């Protein structure tokens, strides 16, 4: 899993500047404090998403290992539980 600091570095490399607004009213660069806060929020969101993916992968691996240990397939396990 990526560290928060590494994720911040990745996002900053992808987004050296940030601006808000739209084509109609124009765009404004974020202040340094707003930029840093936004980058931290994005990093935390990416890390949370990464953690969910890792958890799902861990569960799937554990399930596969258990089915192998029991000597049954996923379909057979479903039949047993229905």
ZIZICOR-V881510 format. One record per run of one state. SS is the DSSP state (helix for helix, strand for strand, loop for the rest). FROM is the first residue (numbers start at 1). TO is the last residue. Records with the same first field share a line. If there is no record, write none. Layout:
BEGIN
SS: FROM-TO + FROM-TO
END
This chain:
BEGIN
loop: 1-3 + 15-18 + 23-25 + 30-31 + 71-73 + 82-82
helix: 4-14 + 32-70 + 74-81
strand: 19-22 + 26-29
END
